[in-house]
Amino acid sequence: MAKVVAALRNHWKKSTVGACLLGWGGHWLYGRHCDNLLRRAACQEAQAFGNELIPPTMPLKKATVFLNPAACKGKARNLFEKNAAPILHLSGLDVTVVKTDYEGQAKKLLELMENTDLIIIAGGDGTVQEVLQEPGLLKVVGLRAAFSKIPIGFIPLGKTCTLSHTLYPESTNQVQHITNATLAILKGETVPLDVLQIKGEKEQPVFAVSGLRWGSYRDAGVKASKYWYLGPLKTKAAHFFSTVKEWPQKHQAALMYVGPTERPPEEPEEKPSRPPLYVRLYRRLRSYWSPPKEFPREVTPEDWEELKLSTIELSIATRNRQLDLTRTEDFMDICIEAETVSKGEFVHRGSQKMRDPHTCPEGSQCIQASRCILQLPEGTEGSFGIDNEEYEAMPVEVKLLPRKLRFFCDPRIREQMLRAAVQ
């Protein structure tokens, strides 16, 4: 023992390095063990769904998974196969995995949705964009109303997963976050989400579940990755150097908008039973001999309001982050931030917006609208950020499509929404 102590004391540098490596290795092995326990518990819970008996005439539920292997810097495929795929297969679902290896591949495989009971998007914000964009899911929904009733599941595998903040509880453990999201699909609780239809003068419409951003905070945030060598200071550095290149930063435009619309009652999910044959014949004969009189409907003109704006950033966002299942009006939030901010405030707010892009700080002008038209001056340069994807800045019309899609969510999240509505 004395020889060991003497050796450690004589070679204290090597001993220190060895102790650090041993401690790191032990911590890594313990983390792997904890992750395996989480996977095992999730698989056991999924097995309970798979053991449920179904009538022999009832077919298995079919799920179509759109997986983006390139998400999370190429780690998405491994994350899906380790954490999500076993849960889906143990649950008794008939799973078809579609790997979107290149942009637009989802278009060629949309015919799979003809015979699917649910859709699962496995990736990040970019994968959601690809599946929803024309000629994607929402384009098909416009042609075939039946698709709007297909529930959609989201498994967060990408670097940015905005929807996960709405649908699932926060978790610092990636494995737990993925397994919770997958189990939420099996539990079947859904919430309706609004969608924004963003259309330029000539371009096909773009759809967004989070919103649109245009301004200096977004432009600076995109450049943060260039300062990777500064570590945790890269975000502040990107915003600071943005103020050095140009200050003050103003974005001018004209905005026309229509206020909120009244929310219609939800249609019952179960269709009423078909009346007997004699009742249908009687109704048809009555409509033939005495057709109902048609009265011209009065079309109420839309009350458009116009606003000239000069702002440091403009955002148009859905209410999906603050879901209220009992609200009586449908609208999107338009945030026009004040242009009079100091450089220090710009750097500080820029860091906050990297965590919550659509936060609306104090002193901003907030507008609730169901439709809006954004007119930009000629020669305007820059880009829009639509669900964290970059698009060329141009005049656009933004229309709210309320409760367009139904997404699976964690039952605890839905319970919190209903409890908050009652209070």
C-alpha positions as a printed Julia matrix, in Angstrom:
423×3 Matrix{Float64}:
   0.0     0.0     0.0
   2.85    2.36    0.86
   4.41    1.69   -2.54
   1.15    2.6    -4.29
   0.84    5.84   -2.35
   4.46    6.67   -3.09
   4.0     5.95   -6.81
   0.91    8.17   -6.95
   2.76   10.94   -5.13
   5.84   10.7    -7.34
   3.73   10.69  -10.53
   1.01   13.1    -9.4
   0.4    14.53  -12.9
  -0.33   11.14  -14.41
  -2.35   10.23  -11.36
  -4.48   13.37  -11.7
  -5.14   12.75  -15.39
  -5.98    9.11  -14.7
  -8.38   10.05  -11.91
 -10.15   12.54  -14.18
 -10.47    9.97  -16.97
 -11.71    7.36  -14.51
 -14.31    9.75  -13.11
 -15.49   10.79  -16.58
 -15.7     7.17  -17.69
 -17.71    6.21  -14.64
 -20.1     9.11  -15.17
 -20.52    8.13  -18.84
 -21.21    4.49  -17.98
 -23.73    5.52  -15.32
 -25.51    7.75  -17.85
 -25.67    4.87  -20.35
 -27.11    2.64  -17.63
 -29.8     5.22  -16.75
 -30.7     5.62  -20.44
 -31.1     1.84  -20.79
 -33.41    1.81  -17.76
 -35.54    4.53  -19.37
 -35.72    2.56  -22.63
 -36.67   -0.62  -20.81
 -39.45    1.1   -18.84
 -40.83    2.68  -22.03
 -40.78   -0.66  -23.86
 -42.62   -2.35  -20.99
 -45.28    0.34  -21.12
 -45.56   -0.04  -24.91
 -45.85   -3.83  -24.51
 -49.06   -3.28  -22.53
 -50.59   -1.62  -25.61
 -49.39   -4.47  -27.81
 -50.96   -7.1   -25.53
 -54.45   -5.59  -25.85
 -56.85   -7.92  -27.64
 -58.59   -6.76  -30.82
 -61.42   -8.41  -32.78
 -60.2   -10.76  -35.53
 -61.95   -8.68  -38.19
 -60.28   -5.44  -37.12
 -57.04   -4.68  -39.03
 -53.93   -3.41  -37.32
 -53.5     0.33  -37.14
 -51.05    1.55  -39.76
 -48.53    4.27  -39.02
 -46.4     6.09  -41.6
 -43.18    7.5   -40.16
 -41.36   10.28  -42.04
 -37.8    10.04  -40.73
 -35.07   12.53  -41.59
 -31.74   10.71  -41.01
 -29.79   13.96  -41.52
 -31.41   15.69  -38.53
 -29.33   16.36  -35.41
 -26.11   16.34  -37.47
 -26.78   12.86  -38.83
 -27.63   11.28  -35.47
 -31.42   11.15  -35.99
 -31.47    7.65  -37.5
 -29.56    6.14  -34.6
 -31.71    8.03  -32.06
 -34.9     6.79  -33.72
 -33.81    3.15  -33.96
 -32.61    3.05  -30.35
 -35.34    5.0   -28.58
 -38.51    5.2   -30.69
 -38.65    2.26  -33.12
 -38.8    -0.49  -30.45
 -41.69    1.28  -28.72
 -43.68    1.6   -31.94
 -43.17   -2.05  -32.91
 -43.99   -3.39  -29.44
 -47.23   -1.4   -29.4
 -48.72   -3.51  -32.19
 -48.72   -0.82  -34.87
 -48.04   -1.7   -38.5
 -45.15    0.73  -39.01
 -43.86    1.94  -42.38
 -40.72    4.09  -42.16
 -40.09    6.6   -44.94
 -36.56    7.99  -44.9
 -36.46   11.46  -46.44
 -32.9    11.15  -47.7
 -33.28   14.11  -50.04
 -35.53   17.15  -50.24
 -38.9    16.5   -51.84
 -38.83   12.73  -51.32
 -41.9    12.92  -49.09
 -43.89   14.09  -52.13
 -43.36   10.79  -53.92
 -44.48    8.75  -50.94
 -47.62   10.64  -49.96
 -49.72    7.93  -51.57
 -48.84    5.81  -48.53
 -51.23    8.01  -46.59
 -54.12    6.52  -48.54
 -54.01    3.54  -46.18
 -52.61    5.01  -42.99
 -54.27    5.68  -39.66
 -51.69    8.08  -38.28
 -48.65   10.02  -39.45
 -45.45   10.36  -37.43
 -42.83   13.03  -38.18
 -39.42   12.07  -36.75
 -36.92   14.91  -37.0
 -36.78   18.63  -36.3
 -38.46   21.78  -37.55
 -37.03   21.21  -41.03
 -38.67   17.78  -41.27
 -42.01   19.22  -40.21
 -41.6    21.88  -42.89
 -40.87   19.31  -45.6
 -43.87   17.17  -44.77
 -46.3    20.09  -44.49
 -45.14   22.08  -47.49
 -46.68   21.96  -50.96
 -47.21   19.44  -52.38
 -47.19   17.92  -48.94
 -49.75   17.09  -46.33
 -51.68   20.37  -46.23
 -51.96   20.47  -50.02
 -53.51   17.01  -49.92
 -55.76   18.06  -47.03
 -57.15   20.81  -49.23
 -58.07   18.23  -51.86
 -59.19   15.44  -49.56
 -60.88   16.48  -46.34
 -60.44   13.01  -44.86
 -56.74   13.63  -44.38
 -57.42   16.48  -41.97
 -58.75   13.89  -39.51
 -55.53   11.86  -39.55
 -53.68   12.56  -36.27
 -50.01   13.47  -36.48
 -47.29   12.49  -34.06
 -44.01   14.33  -33.63
 -40.84   12.67  -32.35
 -38.23   15.38  -31.6
 -34.91   14.28  -33.11
 -33.6    17.54  -34.6
 -31.48   20.36  -33.3
 -34.5    22.7   -33.12
 -37.87   21.16  -32.22
 -40.28   24.02  -31.55
 -43.37   21.8   -31.43
 -41.97   19.69  -28.59
 -42.35   22.64  -26.19
 -46.08   22.65  -26.92
 -46.79   18.92  -26.98
 -44.54   17.41  -24.32
 -43.15   18.26  -20.87
 -39.69   19.77  -20.73
 -36.87   17.3   -20.14
 -33.1    17.71  -20.07
 -32.57   14.01  -20.86
 -32.79   13.39  -24.62
 -33.68    9.71  -24.28
 -36.51   10.47  -21.86
 -37.78   13.24  -24.12
 -37.91   10.94  -27.17
 -39.5     8.01  -25.32
 -42.13   10.3   -23.73
 -43.03   11.68  -27.15
 -43.34    8.18  -28.63
 -45.49    6.93  -25.76
 -47.73    9.99  -26.11
 -48.57    8.8   -29.63
 -49.71    5.44  -28.26
 -51.86    7.04  -25.54
 -53.93    8.79  -28.2
 -54.52   12.24  -26.67
 -54.57   14.96  -29.33
 -54.83   18.74  -29.48
 -55.78   20.91  -32.49
 -53.03   23.2   -33.77
 -53.39   26.31  -35.91
 -51.45   26.68  -39.15
 -50.34   29.81  -41.01
 -50.63   29.92  -44.79
 -47.98   32.31  -46.12
 -48.28   33.17  -49.8
 -46.22   35.47  -51.99
 -47.3    37.07  -55.24
 -46.07   34.24  -57.46
 -44.78   31.56  -55.12
 -46.69   28.53  -53.91
 -47.97   28.9   -50.34
 -45.74   27.97  -47.42
 -47.26   26.57  -44.23
 -46.03   27.17  -40.69
 -47.08   25.84  -37.3
 -44.99   28.34  -35.29
 -44.74   31.56  -37.28
 -42.77   34.03  -39.35
 -39.93   36.32  -38.24
 -38.37   39.23  -40.1
 -35.82   41.52  -38.56
 -32.44   42.08  -36.98
 -32.65   39.53  -34.16
 -33.33   36.73  -36.62
 -30.54   37.85  -38.99
 -28.02   37.99  -36.15
 -29.11   34.67  -34.7
 -28.53   32.89  -38.01
 -24.88   34.02  -37.95
 -24.23   32.76  -34.41
 -22.83   29.45  -35.66
 -19.97   31.33  -37.36
 -18.59   32.21  -33.93
 -18.52   28.6   -32.69
 -15.0    29.08  -31.36
 -16.35   31.44  -28.67
 -18.39   28.66  -27.08
 -21.31   29.9   -24.95
 -20.52   33.51  -25.93
 -21.18   32.95  -29.63
 -24.77   34.22  -29.47
 -23.85   37.46  -27.74
 -20.91   37.9   -30.12
 -23.14   37.53  -33.19
 -25.54   40.21  -31.95
 -22.71   42.5   -30.83
 -20.91   42.38  -34.19
 -24.27   42.97  -35.88
 -24.51   46.33  -34.08
 -20.96   47.21  -35.17
 -21.73   46.69  -38.86
 -24.98   48.69  -38.88
 -26.76   50.78  -36.26
 -29.55   51.7   -35.8
 -31.24   48.79  -37.54
 -34.7    49.52  -38.88
 -37.12   47.56  -41.05
 -39.91   49.53  -42.69
 -43.08   48.06  -44.19
 -46.83   48.51  -44.55
 -49.2    46.15  -42.78
 -52.87   45.54  -43.5
 -54.81   43.23  -41.22
 -58.24   41.92  -40.27
 -59.18   41.31  -36.65
 -59.99   38.0   -34.94
 -62.82   35.79  -36.17
 -65.38   33.97  -34.07
 -64.54   30.34  -33.54
 -67.22   27.98  -34.89
 -68.26   25.01  -32.75
 -66.31   21.81  -33.26
 -67.94   19.17  -35.43
 -68.76   15.93  -33.64
 -66.27   13.2   -34.4
 -68.97   10.53  -34.7
 -71.28   10.9   -37.67
 -75.03   10.62  -36.98
 -76.63    7.33  -37.96
 -78.13    7.14  -41.43
 -81.94    7.52  -41.44
 -84.14    4.67  -42.75
 -84.84    4.29  -46.45
 -88.42    5.57  -46.31
 -87.29    8.75  -44.53
 -84.65    9.41  -47.2
 -87.21    8.84  -49.99
 -89.7    11.19  -48.34
 -87.09   13.94  -47.98
 -86.0    13.57  -51.59
 -89.58   13.74  -52.93
 -90.37   16.75  -50.73
 -87.3    18.62  -51.97
 -88.28   17.75  -55.57
 -91.89   18.97  -55.41
 -91.27   21.96  -53.16
 -87.62   22.96  -53.46
 -86.4    25.25  -50.69
 -86.19   28.9   -51.54
 -82.72   30.33  -51.68
 -82.23   33.74  -50.16
 -79.19   35.75  -51.11
 -76.72   35.92  -48.28
 -75.43   39.26  -47.24
 -71.67   39.34  -47.47
 -70.2    41.39  -44.69
 -67.22   43.37  -45.98
 -63.98   42.69  -44.18
 -62.82   45.51  -41.98
 -59.19   45.99  -43.03
 -56.9    48.25  -41.04
 -53.67   49.68  -42.38
 -50.52   50.49  -40.47
 -47.15   51.93  -41.45
 -44.41   50.44  -39.33
 -40.74   50.89  -38.62
 -39.4    48.18  -36.36
 -36.3    46.31  -35.38
 -38.18   43.02  -35.8
 -41.65   41.83  -36.8
 -43.05   38.43  -35.91
 -46.32   36.75  -36.85
 -47.0    33.7   -34.69
 -49.74   31.17  -34.03
 -51.17   30.64  -30.57
 -49.85   27.09  -30.44
 -47.36   27.96  -27.69
 -50.22   29.26  -25.5
 -52.94   26.78  -26.41
 -56.38   27.59  -25.0
 -58.86   24.84  -25.83
 -61.84   26.94  -24.68
 -61.21   30.28  -26.38
 -64.03   31.66  -28.54
 -61.96   33.56  -31.12
 -59.32   32.52  -33.64
 -56.37   34.82  -34.26
 -52.61   35.01  -34.71
 -50.29   37.3   -32.79
 -48.44   40.08  -34.63
 -45.61   41.6   -32.6
 -44.04   44.88  -33.79
 -41.0    45.58  -31.64
 -39.87   49.11  -30.89
 -36.9    50.32  -32.92
 -35.53   52.48  -30.1
 -33.35   50.0   -28.23
 -29.8    50.38  -27.02
 -26.99   48.11  -28.16
 -26.86   46.45  -24.76
 -30.6    45.7   -24.85
 -30.21   44.35  -28.39
 -27.52   41.88  -27.33
 -29.48   40.82  -24.22
 -32.81   40.37  -26.05
 -31.07   38.55  -28.88
 -29.89   35.88  -26.44
 -33.45   35.53  -25.08
 -34.87   35.16  -28.58
 -32.52   32.29  -29.33
 -34.37   30.36  -26.6
 -37.87   31.65  -27.41
 -37.92   33.16  -30.93
 -41.48   34.52  -30.79
 -41.31   36.22  -27.41
 -42.77   39.73  -27.49
 -40.83   42.08  -25.14
 -42.32   44.99  -23.22
 -42.87   48.15  -25.23
 -43.85   46.24  -28.38
 -47.08   46.76  -30.27
 -49.18   43.58  -30.21
 -51.97   42.99  -32.73
 -54.43   40.1   -32.98
 -55.46   39.27  -36.54
 -56.93   36.46  -38.62
 -55.4    37.68  -41.92
 -52.72   40.19  -42.8
 -50.82   41.5   -45.81
 -47.21   42.59  -45.39
 -45.97   45.02  -48.05
 -42.21   45.59  -48.26
 -40.53   48.53  -50.02
 -38.96   47.82  -53.4
 -35.41   46.57  -53.2
 -35.83   45.14  -49.72
 -33.16   42.55  -48.99
 -32.92   39.95  -46.29
 -34.82   36.82  -45.41
 -37.83   35.58  -43.51
 -37.52   32.9   -40.86
 -40.53   30.58  -41.22
 -40.45   27.85  -38.58
 -36.66   28.32  -38.37
 -36.28   27.79  -42.13
 -34.96   30.6   -44.34
 -37.04   32.11  -47.19
 -36.48   35.17  -49.33
 -38.15   38.32  -47.99
 -40.99   39.49  -50.23
 -44.54   40.89  -49.93
 -46.73   38.15  -48.49
 -50.28   37.46  -47.39
 -50.59   35.5   -44.14
 -53.83   33.68  -43.43
 -54.71   31.77  -40.28
 -56.03   28.23  -40.75
 -57.52   27.55  -37.3
 -57.39   24.04  -35.85
 -56.2    22.66  -39.17
 -54.23   19.68  -37.87
 -54.44   17.43  -34.83
 -51.18   16.47  -33.11
 -50.66   13.84  -30.44
 -49.66   15.32  -27.09
 -48.73   14.1   -23.66
 -51.9    13.55  -21.56
 -50.37   15.62  -18.74
 -50.06   18.62  -21.06
 -53.68   18.34  -22.15
 -54.81   18.02  -18.54
 -52.87   21.17  -17.64
 -54.56   23.05  -20.5
 -58.03   22.0   -19.37
 -57.26   22.81  -15.72
 -55.97   26.27  -16.69
 -59.12   26.89  -18.76
 -61.37   26.04  -15.79
 -59.45   28.33  -13.46
